[in-house]
Amino acid sequence: MNELPPCPQCKSTYTYQMDEILACPECGNEWNVEESSSASEGFVVKDSNGQILQNGDSVVTIKNLPVKGTSQSIKAGTKVRNIRLVDSDHNIDCKIDGFGAMALKSEFVKKA
């Protein structure tokens, strides 16, 4: 029997196939079969505009970001070069001039 991938949203194993779409009976999520095969290759990090980020890319912050432990903040428009992607809540590791090593969320940056 062909093993179907679990639901990407709730991780349920009770997925079923309808034509070219996979569906989850527990959360109601539906997704394309081709998307599930490319998503299973590894985690994908997208910026605020939906563009896929890769290790070594340059990004620009889209809003002022407060830095914990200091009174300064990272200003909107700050360019960050040579990012490294990690699989965690703050999924971008980088070094920012004047601040040092930082962890950023991809939803607050856009690809440069």
Steps between C-alpha positions, in 0.01 A plus 500: 500500500625849413584695816358855503689781676359644825312828503746795491273706724400267787733201427207257492572163340138452384544680167319386189522582129231658284617509134815717514431647844585358842259574785501474878176396673611635838580865418342531152827601334535428126825518304642402164688170457794673322533755782521227762786324322707819470425602860621166634850561360580733790367801681428807289545854629310781329535875546213744559424506125495121464837465325704197602818582693822301483824495697727789398219730379479867589184638661365838609294559815150634432429654842682623808592199714567549873809321630456330835741628763581833332325830449589495129295342223580372153361762262276419205708475183807350669671266253615165637744298291592134501210357700491144634167315524414292807193293583364687804264783597753769398604331176777737382842521666714795393747768605386861492753784501486679835302222669689174440343157472120503478210265438218646289158381395456474125165681513679828580743498205482508121751364252744763373 
